[in-house]
């Protein structure tokens, strides 16, 4: 089991920036693919970005060039730097840990982008 705690969400104007953090309760080094997902009201949860332990990244097309995922294995923390935010980025953002076929989720943090 692992606990994932997100922080850094909030209200920001269109064009602004936010940095989300996800702190894990145990080591995320090794075969842990860490990721950020989001869910807007009335929509399904969708992938935002993922990062492997070796630093390979994958992004949704809608956030490429604006969002950057990173991780600090020594501090068991994953980050999502979000720049040039748009109203359509408004959602609850969830941290995810995929490890040997298991999925772990955080409780989510709200991001609201005003126009």
C-alpha angles and dihedrals in degrees: 000000000000133000119220119197120191125201140166102068123132147118119312136166122250109279093028132117139239134180119213123200131198119196118197123208093224140022117306093188117120126024095003117124106198122200150167123230130177138205124199122198111285093006136100122258110268138194117259103172143330135200131194125219088259092055102257110150138202127190138191111249091241093063103035111127092016106059129052125194121202139164139209106206093186091058096036089235135133125198137200116199109198119194133175090021119200131203089250088063088069108121145105107281119214130196116223135195118196112193128165093332097317128113125211124187137195123224093257136242125236120240117188122183116193122207 
